[in-house]
Amino acid sequence: MGAWMRRNDAGGDAVSWPLVSLGEVAPSKPLKTPEIVDENSVWQLNLDKVESHSGVVTEKVYASVQSAGSSTHWFDERHVLYSKLRPYLNKVVLPEEQGLATTELVPLFPDKDRLDRKYLTYYLRSNSFVNWISDQVAGAKMPRVSMKVFWEHQILLPPLEEQKRIAAILDKADCVRRKRQQAIDLADDFLRSVFLDMFGDPLVNSKKWQVQNLGELTTKITDGKHGDCEDEVGSGYYFISAKDVNHGRINYENTRQINKKEFDEVHRRTDLQAGDLVMVNTGATIGRVAIVMDDEKTCKTTFQKSVAIIKPKGDLLNSNFLKYIFLLRVKDFASVGSGSAIKNLLLSKMREFPIIVPPMELQRKFDRVVSHIESSSIRDSADSELNDELFSSLSQKAFAGVL
């Protein structure tokens, strides 16, 4: 066991903090004797329900124990769940109740007398650890952490009270980040209200606008690659999946990158351009939508089959107008999706989707409102990125023993 030295707060003698292997203080230890209140309603956690970096569970699914299958294990509020698949996605969950998780989520069981759960969680989410562990993976298509290396990794272990102090500071900083995102969400809610004032509920069509099928109002509706692509980190060619479409935007921060040959294969068919819409057409996030922006990434972006590409006819349909129709009718998309376990929205069904068509002049007026509000939201997003940088810096100092 190694040790790390830091200067104490008074600037006097150095204080020695040990470096301890993760396997020693947080071994994998699934819950062996769960207390099951209702066998037909147990929380079942899969990776697609975990948000990258934040560890937020986007949806809690409750189902019977019998439906869980064998590739699961029990956990409770004493565990930290760590995703060993594609570690650069940084999915670390701090559960607050008992449940069943996929075996891709390793059930770390911190020694409560030596290691604080929140301290461990923030440590595993820190940029320095994520960057390091991402270099320790095996497998090209489905890269996984080398668990032998993971267990041998040495974590700085201050006294328990110091760990809790660090975790409390990072909690407050994380709260600031979340409040910024709430401000962005409020802007989206405001624009939904403006849309309803101008056009009414698109499902009810109380203003008696002309209605046409989406296929008649678009030049193309297609989807991305049917099958997987090999990762090539740093290639600059982005392979967008459902998780990357959120809050009306495409998030490139942790998007997979693929080689140019595979990118060209998909891009030729989708012919992505600025002003196109993309919509998630499968899974729990079906109906999420974003507009492709005119930036340097557009020409290097393509999609998995879980995302559909929609090209509006510019003289009939404004992109922002269509985007807010989709945002208001997400539940309708889910209701027409096929499949029992995982909903899939067929492209043929999308083409039949009825769309109200107000005069283009009115659509463009709404577009100007959106542009004005979203320019402010973009500034908020920039502030949010700054907050992310500050949080990362704070985290780095915390786990270097200088916070």
N, C-alpha and C positions, 0 to 999 in steps of 0.2 A: 504494500500500500504506500503510495507516494504522499507528498505533502506540498502545500502551496503556501507561501508566506505573504502576508499583507501588513501594511503599517496600521497601527491602531488609530482611533479617532483623535487621540491627543498628540499624535505624531511621535510617540515614544517607541518602545521596543516593538518589533514585528510580532504578529500573531500567526501561529501556524494552524492552517486548516487542512484536513486530510483530503486526499483524492482517493475515492473509493469506486470500485467497479459497480456498474449498474446491476449486474447479476447478484451482487452481494446484498445491496440495499433495496432492490426492487425486482425480485425474481418474478417469473411468470407463474401465477398461482390462481387458476380458475376457482370459482366458488363451487365447492363439492356438495354442500347440503343447502340448496336454496329453499326458502320458505314460499311455497306457491299458494297463493290465496285463491286464484282462479286459473285453472289449467287452460281455459279457453281465451284468456286475455293476458298475455305475457308480452312485455316490450321486447321486440326483436330488432336489433340494430345491424344494418348493413352499411358498407362504405359509401354508397350513393346517397345516404341520408346525413352524411357528415360534411360540413363546409370546410374547405381548405383554410389553414392558418388560424382560424378562430376556434375550430372544434365545435362550433354550434351544430346541434342536431336540427336539421331543417324540417324534419317530420318524424313523429313518433308513431311507429306501426305496432299495433297490438294484435296478436294472433294466438292460436292454440300452440301448446308445447309440441304436439304431434306434427304440426306443419313446419317446424323449424329445421328438420333434417339433422344429419349427423355432424356436419361441418360447422358446429357452433359450440360455444361454451358459456357458462354462467358467469356473471359479474355482479357487483353491487357498488354501493357508494364509497367503498374503501379502495377501489381500483382506479388505475389510470389506464385507458385503452389506447394503445399505440399501433398505428397502421404500418405494417411492414411492406405493403405494396406501394410502389411508386412513392418513395419517401419525400420526394421534392414537393408533393402535394400537401405535405405537412398536416396530416389529420390525426390530432391527439384529442381524445375525449375525456372529460372529467365527469363521469356519470353521477347522478344524484339519486338513483334508485336502482333496484335490481332488474336484471334483464338477461337476454341471450344475445350474444354477438357472434358475427362471423369469425372464423378462425384467422382471418386476415388481420383482425384487431387483437393484438397481444395483450392479455390481462396482467399488467404490471401490478404488483402488490407491495407498495412501499412499506418498509419497516417504520411504523408510526413513532417509534422512539428515536429514530435517527433521521428520517426523511419526510418532509412535509409534502403532501400530495400536490398542492398548488405550485410549490417551488419546483418540483419535478416536472409538472406540466409545462410551466413557462420555459424551463430549461430545454425540454424536448422540442418546443416550438421555436426556440431562438434560431436566428439566422446562422450563427456559427455552427450549431449542432446539425441543422438541416443540410447545410452545405457539406459538412464533413460526412454525414451518413449517406448522402446521395452519391458519394464517390465509392461507397462500400457495397454497391448493389450487384446482384447477379441476374442474368437474363436480359434479353433484348426487348422482346415484345411486352413482357410483364415483369419489369424489374422489381426485385424484392431485396430487402435488407438482408445482409449476411448476419444472422442472429448470433453467431459465434463472436463476431466482431462487436456487435451491439452489446452483448453481456459483458465483454471485456472492457468496454469504454469506461474511462475514469471520469466521474463527476465530482466537482468541488463540493465538499460537504461542510458548510459552516455549522455552528451550533443551531439547534432547532429554532430558537427564538429569532436568530438572525435570518434564517430561511423564511420564517413567517413575516418578518419585517420586509424583506425583499419582495415576497409575493404580494403583500399589501400595497406596496408602491406600484408594482406592475398592474395590479388590479385597478388602481385609480387611473393610471395612464391608459389602460385598455378601455375604461369607461368613457374617457374623452373621445377616443376613436369612434366608439359606438354612437355617441351623441351626434357626431358629425354625419354619420351615415343616416341617422334618423332625420336630420335636416334635409338631406337629399331625397329621402322617401317622402317627406312632407311636400316638397316641390312636385313630385310625381302625383301625389293625391290632389294637389291644387289643379294640375292640368287635366286630370280626369273630370273634375268638377266643371272646368271651363268647357270641355268637350260636351258634357251633358247639357249645359246651358245653351250651347250653340246648335247642337244637332239632336238632342234628346237621346233616350235609350235606344241604341242601335238594334236591339232585339224587338222592342215594341214598335218602333218607327212611328211615333205619334205625330211627327211632322210630315208624314206621307212623302218621304223622299223616294226617288226611283230606286229600285232594288235590282241588282244583277249578281250573277254568280261570280265568285272570285276568279275563276278561270277565264271569264270574259273580260276581266279588268287587268289582266297580267299578260306579259309576253312569255313567261316561263315559271313553272313551279316544279322544283326538283329537290333532291336531297343529296347528302354527301356520300362518302365511301361506304360500301357494304363490305365490311371486314376490317381487320386491324392494319395498322401501319407500324413499322419499326421506329422507335424513338431515335432521334439524333439531336441531342442537346446542343444548343448553340448554332444550329443550322440556319435559323432565321425564317424557316418555313413553318407556319402555325397550323395546327390540326385541332380545330375547335370542336369541343363536345358540349353536351347539354349543360354541364356544370359551369361552363365559361360564359353562358348567356344568362345575365341576371341584372335586375334593376334597369332594364331597358338598354343595356349596354353589353358589348363584348369585352370581357375581362381577359387581357393578355398576360396578366402577371404570372400565372402558373400554368399557362397553356402548354400542352405537349408540342414538341417540335419534331419534324420528320425530314427525311432526306428529299432532295429536289426531284428525283425521279418519281417517287410516289406522290409528291405534291402535284407535279405536272399532270399526272394521270387523272387526278380528281378535278383539278382546276380547269382543265379543258372542257369538262362536262358541265360544271357549274357556272363558269364564266362570271365569277363574282365581280361586281362593280359597286362603286359608291352610290348610295341611295337605295340599294337592294335591302329587303328585309330578311331576317333569318328568324326562324321559330322552332323551338324544341317540339318535336312531334312524337315523343315517346317518354314513358316513365312518369314519375310523380311530378316532374316539373313541366309537363306538357302544356303548351300555350305560352311559355315565356318567349318574349320577342325582343329584337334589337334592330336598329338601323346600322348598316355598314357605313362607316364614316370615311371621308376622303382623306386618308393619311397614308404614310409610307408603308403601313402594314397591310393595307387592303389587297395589294397585288401579290402578297405573300401569305394569304389566308385561305384555307379551305376547311372542309367540315367532315365530321363523322356522319353516319347515316341517321343519327338521332336528331339531326338539325336539318330543317328544310330551308331552301332558298327561294324567295318570292320576289319577282321582278314586276313592279306595278307599271302600267301604261301611264306615262307622265301626263297625258292630256285628259285622263279620266280619274286618276287616283293619286293623291298626294301621299308620300311615304309616311309622314308624321300622322296624318289623318288615319291611315290604315293601321299604323302601330297602336294608336289608342283604341281603335275598334277591337283589336286583338286583346289588348290589356283589359278591356272591360268585359270580354267574352271568354276569358280563360276557361271557366267552368263548362262552357258549351263545347269547347274543344275536347275536354276530358270526357264529356258525356257521349260524344260520337266516336271516341276511340275504340278500337277493337282489342280483344284480349282480356282475360280475367285477372291474371297476376300483374302483368305489365301492360298498360294501355299504349296502343300504337295508333297514331292518326294517319291513315292512308292518304297518299297524295291525291288519289281520285276523290276522296271525301273532301279534301281541302278545296279542290277546284269547284265543288258544288256548294261551297259555303256562301250563303246569301249576304251581300254587303250593301248597305245603303250608299247612294251616290248623290250627295248634295252638289250644288253648283261648284265648279272648280274655284271660282273667286272666293267662296266662303271657306273652302278647304285651305286655300292659301292664306287666308286671314288667320285661321287657326295655326297654321304652320309658323307664321310670324310670331304669334304668342309663344309657341313652344320654343322657338329659337331664342327668344328673349329670356325666358325663364331658364332654359337649359344652359345658356351661356353663364348665368349665375351659378347653376348647379355644377357646371364644369369648374368654376372657380372654387366652389365648395369641395369638389373632388380633388383639385390640386392641393387645397388645404389638408384634405384627408390624407393625401399621399405624403405631405410634409409631416403630419401626425404619425404616419406609419414609420417614417424615417427616424423621427424623434423616439418613438417607442422602441424601434430596433436598437438605436444607440443606447437607450436606457437599459434595455435587456442585456446588451453586450457588456456594459459596465457592471451590471448586477452579477453576471456569472464570471466576471474577471475579478470580483472581490473588491471593487472600488466604488460601489454605490453607497 
